[in-house]
Amino acid sequence: MTSKAQRMPRIKKTVSFSDVPKIATIPPNDSQLTADSKTTSQNSSSTWVPKLNKTVLTVPFHIPMFAYSLFEHYNITTDAVSAMSRSLVVLVAFQVVYALILMQNISESPKKKKTKKTVKKARVRAPESGDFLYVTFACGVTLLGTLPLFIVLILFGAPFTVLLKETYLLAVHISFLVLLPLLIVYKIADNDSEVQPSTVWSKLLTFEVADWYKQPAFTMAIGGVVGTWLGAIPIPLDWDRNWQTWPITLLVGAYGGAFVGNVLGQLASLV
């Protein structure tokens, strides 16, 4: 071996990522993007809300008959305060019966369906003691709601210094007409439901519930409010009719609007 040994050249090891096989990525097509957007929108509006069974029992046929009795039996055009006061007792009685009918025809929540035994039973169940207790509680809340409604009527142009009795009685009639069914169907507190009532109410008030127009109790409330607003139109007209006195036209508008709103919701739910 010679002193000048030939040195072997060092081979440098290099790593190149270019040799790694690339995984082909397929961009999503338009149909996939559309499906994803639909899924996202469905999840955003998938809040379960109570629904009424599709039955004629939930149609408030007593409302137009009661509105007719205001003129025929109670003579509201002669003395509005006396007629509205005497008819209020009958209205509350009718609405309590209607509330019990609604409670028997509310669809069950998914939580109840999961925990319920698979036993066939009728669509309309018998009233329970808890139903009467909740209806009583809802009537109390409805009565408390008359004061905010009275203030709203004042803010929207009701007489402030005169006719206060008429305005307050109007608020009581409207409250029991549209607020009580809402409290019955959508509840204030329900431990058996997977969705909190506060979430349901916020969705309803912002119209974020899917197919809200298919909710007869909700459309009934909308119709009652719109009917009350439309009922104020004939008052300033120069017709000199006794039924133009405050608040007869607003009261009739509330009754007519509530009934029409409920019927429209019932018909929409059939589609």
C-alpha positions in Angstrom: 0.0 0.0 0.0 1.5 3.2 -1.0 1.7 6.2 1.3 -0.5 8.2 -1.0 -3.6 6.1 -0.7 -6.3 7.0 -3.0 -9.2 8.4 -1.0 -12.6 7.2 -1.9 -15.0 10.1 -2.7 -17.8 10.6 -0.1 -21.2 10.1 -1.5 -23.6 12.7 -0.1 -27.1 11.4 0.7 -29.8 13.6 -0.3 -33.5 13.4 0.3 -35.9 14.7 -2.3 -39.6 15.0 -1.7 -40.2 15.1 -5.4 -40.0 11.4 -5.5 -42.9 10.9 -3.1 -46.0 10.1 -5.0 -48.6 12.8 -4.9 -52.1 12.1 -3.9 -54.5 13.5 -6.4 -57.2 15.7 -4.9 -60.5 16.1 -6.6 -62.1 19.5 -6.1 -65.7 19.3 -5.0 -68.2 19.8 -7.7 -71.2 22.2 -7.6 -73.6 19.5 -6.5 -71.5 18.7 -3.4 -71.2 22.3 -2.5 -75.0 22.7 -2.9 -75.6 19.7 -0.7 -73.2 21.0 2.0 -74.9 24.4 2.0 -78.3 22.7 2.3 -77.1 20.6 5.2 -75.7 23.7 6.9 -78.9 25.6 6.5 -81.0 22.6 7.7 -78.8 22.3 10.8 -79.2 26.0 11.5 -83.0 25.7 11.3 -83.4 22.2 12.7 -84.6 23.4 16.1 -87.5 21.2 17.0 -90.7 23.1 17.8 -94.0 21.6 19.0 -96.6 21.1 16.3 -100.3 20.5 16.4 -101.8 17.4 15.1 -103.7 17.8 11.8 -107.2 17.7 13.2 -110.3 19.9 12.9 -110.4 20.1 16.7 -107.6 22.7 16.8 -109.6 25.1 14.6 -111.1 27.8 16.9 -114.6 27.8 15.6 -115.8 29.5 18.8 -114.0 32.8 17.8 -116.2 34.0 15.0 -119.3 32.9 16.9 -118.1 34.8 20.0 -117.3 37.9 17.9 -120.9 37.8 16.5 -122.3 37.5 20.1 -120.5 40.8 21.0 -123.1 42.6 18.8 -126.1 40.3 19.0 -126.0 39.4 22.7 -123.8 41.9 24.5 -124.7 45.0 22.5 -121.1 46.3 22.4 -122.2 49.3 20.3 -124.3 50.6 23.1 -121.9 50.1 26.1 -118.5 48.9 25.1 -117.1 48.6 28.7 -120.1 46.6 29.9 -120.1 44.3 26.9 -116.3 43.7 27.0 -116.4 43.1 30.8 -119.3 40.6 30.7 -118.1 38.8 27.6 -114.6 38.4 29.1 -115.7 35.7 31.5 -117.2 33.7 28.7 -114.1 34.3 26.5 -111.8 33.0 29.3 -114.0 29.9 29.7 -113.9 29.2 26.0 -110.2 29.7 25.7 -109.5 27.4 28.7 -111.4 24.6 27.0 -109.6 25.4 23.7 -106.3 25.3 25.6 -107.0 21.8 27.0 -107.9 20.7 23.4 -104.6 22.0 22.2 -102.6 20.2 24.9 -104.1 16.9 23.8 -103.1 17.5 20.2 -99.5 18.6 20.5 -96.9 16.4 18.8 -94.5 14.7 21.1 -90.8 15.8 21.4 -88.1 13.4 20.1 -87.0 12.9 23.7 -90.4 11.6 24.7 -90.5 9.3 21.6 -87.1 7.8 22.5 -88.1 7.1 26.1 -91.6 6.0 25.4 -92.4 2.3 25.2 -93.6 1.1 21.9 -97.3 0.8 22.7 -99.9 1.9 20.3 -102.2 4.6 21.7 -104.7 7.1 20.3 -103.5 10.4 18.8 -105.6 12.3 21.3 -104.8 11.5 24.9 -107.0 12.2 28.0 -106.3 15.3 30.0 -104.1 14.8 33.0 -103.8 16.7 36.3 -100.7 18.4 35.1 -102.5 19.8 32.1 -105.1 21.6 34.3 -102.3 22.9 36.4 -100.3 24.2 33.5 -103.4 25.8 31.9 -104.1 27.6 35.2 -100.5 28.8 35.3 -100.6 29.9 31.6 -103.8 31.9 32.4 -102.0 33.7 35.1 -99.1 34.5 32.8 -101.6 35.7 30.2 -103.2 38.0 32.7 -99.8 39.4 33.6 -99.1 40.0 29.9 -102.1 42.3 29.6 -100.1 45.2 31.2 -97.3 45.2 28.6 -99.8 44.9 25.9 -101.8 47.8 27.3 -98.6 49.9 27.2 -98.0 48.8 23.6 -101.5 49.9 22.6 -100.9 53.3 24.3 -97.6 53.7 22.4 -99.2 52.9 19.1 -101.8 55.6 19.4 -104.5 54.5 21.9 -106.1 57.3 23.9 -103.9 58.1 26.9 -106.1 60.4 29.0 -109.5 59.0 28.2 -111.0 55.6 27.4 -108.4 53.8 29.5 -110.9 51.1 30.6 -111.8 50.3 27.0 -108.1 50.1 26.1 -107.2 47.8 29.0 -110.2 45.5 28.3 -109.0 45.4 24.7 -105.6 44.3 25.9 -107.1 41.6 28.1 -109.2 40.2 25.2 -106.3 40.2 22.8 -104.0 38.6 25.4 -106.3 35.7 26.1 -107.1 35.4 22.4 -103.5 35.1 21.0 -101.1 34.8 23.9 -102.7 31.9 25.8 -102.6 29.5 22.8 -98.9 30.4 22.3 -98.1 29.6 25.9 -100.0 26.3 25.6 -98.3 25.1 22.5 -94.8 26.3 22.9 -94.7 26.2 26.7 -92.7 28.3 29.2 -90.8 25.4 30.7 -90.7 21.8 29.6 -88.2 19.4 31.1 -89.2 16.6 28.8 -88.1 18.4 25.7 -84.6 18.3 24.2 -85.0 22.0 23.2 -85.3 24.7 25.8 -88.6 26.8 25.4 -86.4 29.9 25.4 -84.7 28.7 22.3 -88.0 27.9 20.6 -89.5 31.3 21.5 -86.4 33.2 20.2 -86.6 31.2 16.9 -90.3 32.0 16.6 -90.0 35.7 17.2 -87.2 36.0 14.6 -89.0 33.7 12.1 -86.0 31.3 12.1 -88.1 28.2 12.4 -88.5 26.2 9.3 -92.0 26.4 7.9 -93.2 28.8 10.6 -96.3 29.5 8.5 -97.4 25.9 9.1 -97.7 26.6 12.8 -101.4 27.4 13.4 -100.9 28.8 16.9 -98.2 31.1 15.7 -100.1 32.2 12.6 -103.1 32.8 14.8 -101.1 35.2 16.9 -99.8 37.0 13.8 -103.3 37.2 12.4 -104.6 38.7 15.7 -101.9 41.4 15.7 -102.4 42.3 12.1 -106.2 42.3 12.5 -106.0 44.6 15.5 -103.8 47.0 13.4 -106.2 46.9 10.5 -109.1 47.4 12.8 -107.9 50.9 13.6 -108.4 52.0 10.0 -112.2 52.6 10.1 -112.2 54.7 13.3 -111.2 58.1 11.7 -113.4 57.7 8.7 -116.4 60.1 8.5 -119.1 57.4 8.5 -120.8 58.3 11.8 -121.5 54.7 12.7 -121.9 53.6 16.3 -119.6 50.6 15.7 -116.7 53.1 14.9 -116.3 54.0 18.6 -113.1 52.9 20.3 -112.1 50.1 20.5 -114.9 48.0 18.7 -113.2 47.8 15.3 -109.9 46.8 16.8 -111.5 44.1 18.9 -113.4 42.7 15.9 -110.2 42.9 13.9 -108.3 40.9 16.5 -111.0 38.2 16.6 -111.3 38.0 12.8 -107.5 38.1 12.2 -106.9 35.4 14.8 -109.4 33.0 13.2 -108.2 33.7 9.7 -104.5 33.3 10.8 -105.3 29.9 12.4 -107.1 28.6 9.4 -104.3 29.7 7.0 -101.8 27.9 9.2 -104.0 24.8 9.3 -104.3 24.8 5.5 -100.5 25.4 5.0 -99.7 22.5 7.3 -101.7 20.2 5.0 -99.5 21.0 2.0 
